[in-house]
Amino acid sequence: MRIIMLGAPGVGKGSQASRIAESFAIPHISTGDLFREQINANTAIGQKVSSFMNQGMLVPDEITIEILEKRLSGDDCKNGFVLDGFPRTLQQAASLDKMLEEMNISIDIVLNISLDDTTIVRRITGRRTCPACGAIYHIDDCPPKENDVCDRCSVGLKSRADDSVEVIQKRLQVYHKLTRPLIEYYSGKGRFVHIESAGPIADTTERVFEALGTSLRQSV
Ligand code: AMP
């Protein structure tokens, strides 16, 4: 199964993508996570991208496309993948089309996850992430069992540097200008499904798996 998750920052793409990845045993490829790994390892790429990310801007297409192309060539992507946060511009979408054509594969389904901007801001400001395993929590909607500690690895949870209200506003502006046009780009191509993300996360997961034509195969 090859899946693209579209949607603004904070709609819950990452949480849904990790459930899909677990259920279908395919890699969850998040360009945001790939960049954060580079930043944590203090690589040349990490140094180039951190200021764009901290300001809520997109990383330039050529850097993003290169890192994604490298990741997609991994052996673990042969049986499928779920893309979370890529593509985010029309140029990235066109490059992805080219990559897939060269690999002789195609996307099975594009899921467009939507949510109003006010709820997005509330979701992002309450988001907490485990720095060790990447698990995502929300202080109200999906809290850890113990306050601010990851259920899986007992590590202290963190807010992301780009999850402040000012940076979120910028990221939403960028989304509406550069990423939203992808809805039109993909709605004329293959299977494209809109999924509303308001309400409990588990309800969105149910809608996602219904769109994928299956029910959630593993407990999450
Ligand atoms: P995310 O974790 O998907 O919210 O992404 C965090 C940040 O990483 C974004 O605000 C961008 O600065 C950068 N980023 C992630 N994916 C992309 C992409 N496809 N194109 C450009 N920048 C990206």
Residues whose N, C-alpha, C, O or C-beta is under 5 A from the ligand:
A	BS01	AMP	P9 T31 G32 D33 F52 M53 G56 M57 L58 V59 T64 D84 G85 F86 P87 R88
